[in-house]
Amino acid sequence: MTHANLIAGEWIRGTDAVRDINPSDTTDVVGEYDRASAAQVDDAIAAARHASQAWARTTVQQRADLLEKVGLEIFARRAELADLLAREEGKTLADATGEVGRAGYIFKFFAQECLRIQGERVGSVRPGVDVEITREPAGVIGLITPWNFPIAIPAWKIAPALAYGNTVVMKPAELVPGCAWALAEIIHKAGFPAGVFNLVVGRGSVVGEKMVNDPRIDAISFTGSVPTGRGILAKAASRGAKVQLEMGGKNPLVVLNDADLDVAVRVALDGAFFQTGQRCTASSRLIVEEGIHDKFVAGLAEAMQKQVIDDARKPGTTIGPVVDQSQLDQDINYIDIAKAEGANLVAGGERLNREKSGFYLSPALFSETTNTMRINREEVFGPVASVIRVKDYDEALATANDTAFGLCAGVVTTNLKKAAHFRRNAETGMVMVNLPTAGVDYHVPFGGRKGSSYGSREQGRYAAEFYTQVKTAYVMQG
Ligand code: ADP
């Protein structure tokens, strides 16, 4: 089966194709996905521009109906899409099923949000004048997405973009074109007007670059790595485009002496290692108070031994493979760096062989690390976490905040006062109390501070900030 690009409402064949490989079984080719040429990206942008005015003038009911249809179809195809997701990305079938559901709910949520686009009417300081503030679409949006949430991240960018009356050109990550293509097919079949949504598969350096630099794209929403995000910001901002970036994290999970040990272990295990640690919200720094340190490390190591690392689609698997060879190399490199820095490898960190040839790695836990080590400063993006021992709560909080990132921070404690203090003083966009740093709801804002994010928040009704522009109208009465 061929998978072409969606440009101006037509499936357009590319010149070459991306091979989508199953990381659980590298002999399994999920599919071939055509790459769009530079000229085809140009056509997609032109189509989005062309469709823009008419789409902006559709009624909120028309947009709500179409988005609702997409949400329902995602649910109708949930099992098949989850299988595809687990197969191309390597997260377990349970996680993939959850992610597909999330994508469906996001479309259903934004279908309703169409009906809630509001403005304000305020009194003027001048007599006889009315002032009205309204939100209009931002225009043509370029979406650039990463590989770790192959359907949820495209969904949480596409749904608000379309809901608020924008047209879209989307470029998914080359490692996971399958879910993006399936979503594009669902959107196409739902009956959106030609050019409202366009899918272009291809390399970041070709397709992504073109989108970032093209003046016909009004706004770029990107999720991915820090260096790529910073490069996109420099280029897009220099031509005056609106930019929203979600990048890395080095998320701290603080475990205090008074924590319930079982909760601490469960929260750390999930946050650090589930989904192979390939979440920007993963807990990679476990900051543990002295009194509970040894029990916590022993408990987590024991829980890690019970994990089943295998084919993402095999029943019983709790942690799937790393996404590809290059990410595996990066993970192993950081494990070596941590060892060289003097960190103590408590468990895991071994390349594993399974029945099928995949990128299997046992989750790695380091102890006796300091917050200045590279393993605690740089994002690994794999199943690797390190423990930092601290003497008290104040040191824990200071250590948690001593980082260039600021996406999410967690605390495990039974002390209400300390939990409240941590919530107020964590320098992050999201805070978790007795919950894993990873795992967020779909209807509330998502985003970070410092080096983790740039621009306004994604998701929930806060998404309106990015996907609309404000107009202030002054009208002389009668
Ligand atoms: P990762 O691959 O670790 O998710 P990247 O930042 O490399 O992180 O990729 C995220 C997305 O950005 C992908 O869709 C990728 O193709 C795209 N991308 C990579 N380089 C560029 C670039 N120079 N311009 C625009 N997009 C890019």
Boltz pocket constraint, residues with backbone or C-beta under 6 A from the ligand:
constraints:
  - pocket:
      binder: B
      contacts: [[A, 144], [A, 145], [A, 146], [A, 147], [A, 148], [A, 171], [A, 172], [A, 173], [A, 174], [A, 202], [A, 203], [A, 204], [A, 205], [A, 207], [A, 208], [A, 209], [A, 212], [A, 223], [A, 224], [A, 225], [A, 226], [A, 228], [A, 229], [A, 231], [A, 232]]
      max_distance: 6.0
